[in-house]
Amino acid sequence: MSDMLRAAASASLTRVSRMDSVRSSSVHPSSVHPSAVIGDGVELGSDVTIGPSAVVLGPAWLGDGCWIGPGCVIGTPPEITSTAHNRRWDGALAHQGVRIGPRTVIRELSTVHQGSHRPTTIGADCWLLNRSYVAHDCQLGDGVTLSAGVSIGGNVALDDAVNLGMNAVVHQRRVLGAGALVGMGAVVDRDIPPFGKAYGCPAKLHGVHELGVAKAGLERAVLRTLTEAYAAGKRPSGRLPEQLAQVFERWRGAGPLRPLVPC
């Protein structure tokens, strides 16, 4: 090993050791591979796994039980031309950080950028499969799934249990309601209502994500209501179950919207 490589390896080990020592009092200490780079301003919960050659730069907060795969890069600056591209690996902290909820899995080669005006946030129990890209200021709820190769632009909001198929792309500032399903390779340039099923280029609404409705614990009557409304190109009207009314309120409140159905 050359002197340069030996020095780099030593620095990496020192940083990892320092982070491990912070969490040594935990009942379930975190496991950080020696080749990973953990920058200043990073806080790890209990039982966090960070794989080989992963980079996590602060400010960043990772909840208990997170799993970060090999080669992931979390916490680099927002991709905004007017934003400073600071050297976080040297402790030059800026921007609004990244927050990742408990038990979230981020597979190999995925990227999550810092927020520019709010923390980029990924909720609990999410699955981000390999090569996922989450841009600055995105807000992902709990139980969200990004399949392999998914890219979501800046300031996108995905409510709980949204599921995006392989290589789907979401335009910046779009809002996807709870339980929405997006097909493989779709290009999403409009806002998808709760439990909507969309696919195509550009993505169009094609009915209701029935499995999402069932997993949310909603009654069959709700499925019928949504199916009829979306078939007519409308949002459901009348008195809605409280849970459904709440997810529509969150969807409308995350705007301004360019919806696939009137909001």
C-alpha positions as CSV (number, residue, x, y, z in Angstrom):
1,M,0.0,0.0,0.0
2,S,1.4,3.5,-0.9
3,D,1.9,6.1,1.7
4,M,-0.9,8.1,0.3
5,L,-3.4,5.2,0.5
6,R,-2.2,4.2,3.9
7,A,-2.8,7.8,5.2
8,A,-6.2,7.9,3.7
9,A,-7.1,4.5,5.2
10,S,-5.8,5.7,8.6
11,A,-7.9,8.9,8.4
12,S,-11.1,6.9,7.5
13,L,-10.5,4.4,10.4
14,T,-10.0,7.3,12.8
15,R,-13.3,8.9,11.8
16,V,-15.2,5.6,12.1
17,S,-13.6,4.9,15.4
18,R,-14.6,8.3,16.7
19,M,-18.2,7.8,15.6
20,D,-18.3,4.3,17.1
21,S,-17.0,5.6,20.4
22,V,-19.9,8.1,20.5
23,R,-22.4,5.2,20.3
24,S,-20.5,2.7,22.4
25,S,-22.9,3.1,25.3
26,S,-25.8,2.0,23.2
27,V,-27.4,-1.3,23.8
28,H,-27.1,-2.0,20.1
29,P,-24.1,-0.1,18.8
30,S,-23.9,0.8,15.1
31,S,-21.7,-1.0,12.6
32,V,-19.7,1.2,10.3
33,H,-17.3,-0.4,7.7
34,P,-13.7,0.9,8.0
35,S,-13.8,2.2,4.4
36,A,-16.9,4.3,5.0
37,V,-16.5,8.1,5.4
38,I,-18.6,9.6,8.3
39,G,-18.3,13.4,8.3
40,D,-18.7,15.9,11.1
41,G,-22.3,16.7,12.1
42,V,-23.6,13.1,11.6
43,E,-25.7,11.5,14.3
44,L,-26.4,7.8,14.2
45,G,-29.1,6.0,16.2
46,S,-28.7,2.5,17.6
47,D,-28.0,-0.6,15.4
48,V,-27.2,1.4,12.2
49,T,-25.3,-0.4,9.5
50,I,-23.2,1.6,7.0
51,G,-21.5,-0.5,4.3
52,P,-18.1,-0.3,2.5
53,S,-17.2,2.9,0.7
54,A,-20.4,4.6,1.8
55,V,-20.2,8.4,2.5
56,V,-22.4,10.1,5.0
57,L,-21.9,13.9,5.4
58,G,-23.4,16.2,7.9
59,P,-25.7,17.6,9.0
60,A,-27.4,14.2,8.9
61,W,-29.5,12.2,11.3
62,L,-30.0,8.4,10.9
63,G,-32.6,6.7,13.0
64,D,-32.3,3.4,14.8
65,G,-31.9,0.3,12.6
66,C,-31.1,2.1,9.4
67,W,-29.1,0.1,6.8
68,I,-27.0,2.0,4.3
69,G,-25.5,0.0,1.5
70,P,-22.1,0.0,-0.1
71,G,-21.2,3.0,-2.2
72,C,-24.1,5.2,-1.0
73,V,-23.6,8.9,-0.8
74,I,-25.7,10.8,1.7
75,G,-25.5,14.5,2.5
76,T,-23.7,16.1,-0.5
77,P,-24.7,19.7,-1.3
78,P,-28.0,20.5,-3.2
79,E,-27.7,20.5,-6.9
80,I,-28.5,24.1,-7.2
81,T,-26.2,26.4,-9.3
82,S,-26.5,29.2,-6.8
83,T,-25.7,27.0,-3.8
84,A,-22.2,26.7,-2.3
85,H,-20.5,23.4,-2.9
86,N,-18.7,23.1,0.4
87,R,-16.2,20.5,1.4
88,R,-18.3,18.6,4.0
89,W,-15.7,15.9,4.3
90,D,-13.4,18.5,5.8
91,G,-16.0,19.6,8.3
92,A,-17.4,22.6,6.3
93,L,-21.0,22.2,7.2
94,A,-23.8,24.2,5.5
95,H,-27.3,23.7,4.2
96,Q,-30.2,22.1,6.0
97,G,-29.3,18.5,6.4
98,V,-30.7,15.0,5.8
99,R,-33.1,13.1,8.2
100,I,-33.7,9.4,7.7
101,G,-36.2,7.6,9.9
102,P,-35.8,4.3,11.8
103,R,-35.4,1.0,10.0
104,T,-35.1,2.6,6.5
105,V,-33.0,0.6,4.0
106,I,-31.0,2.5,1.4
107,R,-29.4,0.1,-1.0
108,E,-26.0,0.3,-2.8
109,L,-25.0,3.3,-5.0
110,S,-28.0,5.5,-3.9
111,T,-27.7,9.2,-3.4
112,V,-29.5,11.6,-1.0
113,H,-28.8,15.3,-1.2
114,Q,-28.8,18.0,1.6
115,G,-31.8,20.3,1.8
116,S,-31.5,23.9,0.8
117,H,-34.4,25.4,2.8
118,R,-35.5,22.4,4.9
119,P,-33.9,19.0,5.7
120,T,-34.3,16.4,3.0
121,T,-36.4,13.9,4.9
122,I,-37.0,10.1,4.4
123,G,-39.5,8.6,6.8
124,A,-39.4,5.3,8.8
125,D,-39.5,1.9,7.2
126,C,-38.7,3.1,3.7
127,W,-37.0,1.0,1.0
128,L,-34.8,2.8,-1.5
129,L,-33.4,0.2,-3.8
130,N,-30.1,0.4,-5.7
131,R,-29.3,3.6,-7.6
132,S,-32.1,5.6,-6.1
133,Y,-31.7,9.4,-6.4
134,V,-33.3,11.7,-3.9
135,A,-32.7,15.4,-4.7
136,H,-32.6,18.4,-2.3
137,D,-35.6,19.2,0.0
138,C,-37.6,16.1,-0.9
139,Q,-40.0,14.9,1.8
140,L,-40.7,11.1,1.9
141,G,-43.3,9.7,4.3
142,D,-43.2,6.4,6.1
143,G,-43.2,3.1,4.2
144,V,-42.2,4.6,0.9
145,T,-40.6,2.3,-1.8
146,L,-38.3,3.5,-4.5
147,S,-37.5,0.7,-6.8
148,A,-34.1,0.4,-8.6
149,G,-33.1,3.4,-10.6
150,V,-35.8,5.7,-9.5
151,S,-35.0,9.5,-9.6
152,I,-37.0,12.2,-7.8
153,G,-36.3,15.9,-8.4
154,G,-36.0,18.6,-5.9
155,N,-38.8,19.5,-3.5
156,V,-40.9,16.4,-4.4
157,A,-43.3,15.2,-1.7
158,L,-44.2,11.5,-1.4
159,D,-46.8,10.7,1.3
160,D,-46.9,7.5,3.2
161,A,-46.7,4.1,1.4
162,V,-46.1,5.6,-2.1
163,N,-44.5,2.9,-4.4
164,L,-42.5,3.9,-7.5
165,G,-41.6,1.2,-10.0
166,M,-38.1,0.7,-11.5
167,N,-36.6,3.7,-13.3
168,A,-39.5,5.9,-12.8
169,V,-38.8,9.7,-12.8
170,V,-40.6,12.3,-10.8
171,H,-40.3,16.0,-11.9
172,Q,-39.4,18.5,-9.3
173,R,-42.1,19.9,-6.9
174,R,-44.6,17.2,-7.7
175,V,-46.8,15.7,-4.9
176,L,-47.8,12.1,-4.7
177,G,-50.6,11.2,-2.3
178,A,-50.6,8.4,0.2
179,G,-50.6,4.9,-1.3
180,A,-50.0,6.1,-4.8
181,L,-48.5,3.5,-7.2
182,V,-46.3,4.5,-10.2
183,G,-45.4,2.0,-12.9
184,M,-41.9,1.2,-14.2
185,G,-40.3,3.8,-16.4
186,A,-43.0,6.3,-15.9
187,V,-42.3,10.1,-16.2
188,V,-44.4,11.9,-13.6
189,D,-44.9,15.6,-14.4
190,R,-48.3,16.0,-12.6
191,D,-49.5,15.4,-9.1
192,I,-50.9,12.0,-8.4
193,P,-53.9,11.7,-5.9
194,P,-54.0,9.4,-2.9
195,F,-54.1,5.7,-3.9
196,G,-54.0,6.6,-7.6
197,K,-52.3,4.2,-10.1
198,A,-50.3,6.0,-12.8
199,Y,-48.0,4.9,-15.6
200,G,-46.8,6.0,-19.0
201,C,-44.7,8.8,-20.5
202,P,-46.0,11.2,-19.4
203,A,-47.8,9.4,-16.6
204,K,-51.6,9.2,-16.7
205,L,-54.0,8.1,-14.1
206,H,-55.2,4.5,-14.6
207,G,-57.5,3.7,-11.7
208,V,-56.8,2.9,-8.1
209,H,-54.0,1.1,-6.4
210,E,-56.2,-1.5,-4.8
211,L,-53.5,-3.2,-2.8
212,G,-52.6,0.2,-1.3
213,V,-56.2,0.7,-0.2
214,A,-56.3,-2.7,1.4
215,K,-53.0,-2.2,3.2
216,A,-54.2,1.1,4.6
217,G,-57.1,-0.8,6.2
218,L,-59.8,1.1,4.3
219,E,-63.1,-0.5,3.6
220,R,-64.2,-1.9,0.2
221,A,-66.7,1.0,-0.1
222,V,-63.7,3.4,-0.2
223,L,-62.3,1.4,-3.1
224,R,-65.5,1.8,-5.0
225,T,-65.7,5.5,-4.2
226,L,-62.2,6.1,-5.5
227,T,-62.6,3.9,-8.6
228,E,-65.8,5.8,-9.7
229,A,-64.3,9.2,-9.0
230,Y,-61.0,8.5,-10.8
231,A,-62.8,6.9,-13.8
232,A,-64.7,10.2,-14.1
233,G,-61.6,12.3,-13.8
234,K,-62.6,13.7,-10.5
235,R,-61.6,13.5,-6.8
236,P,-64.1,11.8,-4.5
237,S,-66.8,14.1,-3.2
238,G,-69.3,13.9,-0.3
239,R,-68.6,12.7,3.2
240,L,-65.3,10.7,3.2
241,P,-64.0,8.4,6.0
242,E,-61.8,10.4,8.3
243,Q,-58.6,8.6,7.2
244,L,-59.2,9.2,3.5
245,A,-60.2,12.8,4.1
246,Q,-56.9,13.4,6.0
247,V,-54.7,12.0,3.2
248,F,-56.6,14.2,0.6
249,E,-56.1,17.2,2.9
250,R,-52.4,16.5,3.1
251,W,-52.2,16.1,-0.7
252,R,-54.0,19.4,-1.3
253,G,-52.0,21.2,1.4
254,A,-48.6,20.2,-0.1
255,G,-49.2,22.2,-3.3
256,P,-49.5,24.3,-5.3
257,L,-50.6,21.3,-7.4
258,R,-50.8,20.4,-11.0
259,P,-53.0,17.4,-10.4
260,L,-54.1,14.5,-12.6
261,V,-57.6,15.0,-11.2
262,P,-59.1,18.2,-9.8
263,C,-58.1,18.7,-6.2
